[in-house]
């Protein structure tokens, strides 16, 4: 049996959910290992040993998150001759979200044998335009994502390749001109936009311990952002006092609990 290594970045659990599900569905042909890119050790050895690599990540403004971009550039020298799958998670259509990272992988010599994009529940807890749902409310969304994953994995198991969603010129244009062009211009400012309401913060340290970018630390028993947020929304949804905001100015009324939580 061949080796599949899954490298994923997941802020609030959506991408990890898809990564685990795909690994399970590909077990007909591959022995899999899942690796959180923010915690993985010996990544170089894992890449060299893999017959197939799955890169899974959420998309922000039709752009891959900074940790995944950094990971690809750090280890891209090992990609030549390797086969890759791309799995991208999104709240709604991103245009060429999967291809935006896939093109970089190809520049390093990787062979993209399949790419898919999965609609997942909203996690922007401080943005009132998009409602937060949990538990049974998100079951239909997850079911549709699993059906899409089933079809994608079946293609790989049956013929060794799958469709590459988002790689067309039209998708590229939609992704770049409607989202990524504007997102990238303001990305540095967005990284400094995380706010902590000190009147709500109790200094529990959960946000600092959980942040994948080490962007939060405790000073005088209060959480302090360091200006290097990667926009994953983990802390906004985890804070027990709802003291953290990123896009919105008001505390979240409801937090996203992730796809594996059965009850709201």
N, C-alpha and C positions, 0 to 999 in steps of 0.2 A: 504493500500500500504506500502511496506517495505522501509526502509531507506538505501540509498547508499551514502556513504561519499567518495569523491574523493580527495586524497591528491596528489598533483603534484609538481614537480620542473621543471621549464622551463626557459632556458637561453634566447632564442631568439624567442619563441612563438610556436615552432613545437610541443612540448609535450602538451602545453596548448590546442592547436588546437585539438589534438587527444583526450585529456581528456574531453573537452567540447562535442565533437562529440559522444563519447561513452556514456556520461551521457544522451545525448538527445535520443540516440537509445535504451537505457535501461529504458526509461521512461514508457515503457509498463508495467513494473513490479516494478520500484523503483522510489521513490521521492529522488532526488539527491541534494547534496550540494558540491560545488567545493571549495577546500581550497589550496591556495599556501602555502607550508610548511614553507616558509621563512617569512610569514606574519600571519599565522593562530594563533588565540587565542583560549584558552579552548580546545586544541586538545584532552586532556584526556577525556573530557565529550563527544566530538564528536565521538571518537573511541568507547566508551561504548554504545552510543546510536545507532550506526550503525549496520544494519543487514548484510551489505556487504561493504567492503572497497576496493577501487581501488587505487593502488599505480602506478603513472605514472611518468616516468623519461626518460631523454636521457641517452645514454650509451657512455662511453669514454673508448676506449681500452678494450671493453667487461666488463667494471666495472661500477657499478652505481655511480653517482656523490656523492661527499662527503656529501652535505646537506641531500640527501635521506638516505644514510647509517647512518648518525648521527640521523636522525629522527626515523628510525626503531629501532636503539639501545636504544634510549631515551624512546620510548613508547612500546617497545617489551613486557614488562611485562603485557600489557593489551591485547595481541594478542590471548591468549589461547582460543580456541573455536570459534574464529571469522573466517568468510569466507573472502577470498581475491581474487581479480583479479590483475594481473600484466600487465601493458601496457608499453612497452619500445620502444623508438624512436631511429632511427639510420640512418646513411647515406648509409651504406651498411651492409652486413651480419656480425653479431657479435658473432655467435656461440651460446653461452648460455647466452646472455645478460639479458634476462628476468629472467632466472633461477638463475643467480648470486645473485640477491636480494631475489628471491623466497626461496632459500635454507635457508637464514637467517630468513625469516619470519616463515618458518616451524620449525626451531629450537626454536622459541619462542612459538610454539603451534598453529600457524595459519594454516588454511586449504586453500590451493591454489586450487580454483575451475576452474581457467582458466588463461592462460598467452599468450600474443601475442606480436609480434615485428613488428614495422611499419617503412618502409623506408620513409624518409622525405628529404626535400631539404638540401643541404649542407650549413653550416653557417661558415665554416672556411675561413673567408674573407682574411686572410693574408697568405694563403697557395695556391700558384699558381697551384699546381697539380690538385686541385679540383675547377672547375669553379663555380662562384656564379651566381645564377639565381633568378629572381624575377618576379612578375606579372604573365602574361600568360605563361611564360616559365616553371613555376612550376605546372601549372594546371594538367598535366598528372600524375605527382607524387602524388599530393593530391588526385586525383580521385582514383588511385590505393589503396592509404591508406584508403580511405573511403569505398571502396568495401571490403577490408579486415576487417575493423571495423564492417561493416554491418553483415558479416558472423559470426564474433565473438560474437557480441551482440545478434544475432538471436539464437545462441546456448544457451546462458544464459537465454534468455526469454522463450525459448521453453522447455528446460530440466534442467535448473538450474545449468548446468556446461558446460564448453567448453574445447577445446583442450588446451594443455600446451606446447606451442612451445618453444624449446630450453632446455627442461628438459631431453633429452636423453643422454646416456653416450657419444655418438659420438659428440653431440653438446657441451657437457661439455669439452671434450678433445680439440675440435677445438677452443673454446673460451679461454681456459686457455693457451694452448701451443702456439697458434699463436698470441695472443693479451694480455690477462690479466697478464700473468707471467712477461712480459717485461714492460707493462704499470705501474704496481704497483711498480716495482723496481725504476722507475724514477719519481714517482708521486710527491714526495717532491720537487724535482728539478723543475718540471713543475709548481708547485704552486708559485715558486719564479721567474718564467720566464717572467712574464708580464712586458712589457716595454712601457714607455711613452716618445715620442719624444718631448722634451721641446721646440724645435724650432717651432713645429706645435701647441702645446697645448696653448689655450687661457684662460684657467682657468674658463670655463663656469660651471663646476661642475656637468654636466649631468652624467658622469661616476660614480662619487662618490655617487650621489643620487640613481642611478639605480642598483649599485652592490649588489647582494643578500648576499655577504659574508662580506660586509663592508671592502673590501680590498683596497679601494682607498680613499684618502683624499686630500684636497687642502692645499698646503704649498707654501706661497709666490706666490699665484695665479697660481700654477702649480699642476697638478694631480700627486700624489705620490703613487705607489703600496706598500703594506705592507707585501707582501710575503705569503699571505694566499688565493691566487686565487683558485677558484673552477672550472676553465676551461670551463665556460659556454659560453664564447664569446659574452656576452651581450655588454660589453663596447666597444669591438673592432668594433662591428657593429653599435653602437649608436654614437660614437664620430663624431661630425660634421666636424672636421678637419682631421679625419683619422690619429690621432696621436698615436694610441695604437696598439701594436702587441703582439702576444703570441707565436705562433709556428714559424711564419715567421720573417724575419729581415727587410723586406721592407713594407712600408705602404700599406694597402689594396687598390687595384684599384677600387674595387666595394664592397659594403656592402650588407649583407642580410637584407631585410626589414621585413621578417616574412611571414607566410602563409596567413595572412588576408589582405595583401596589394595587391590591384588589379593592380596598375601601377608600373612599374620599377622606 
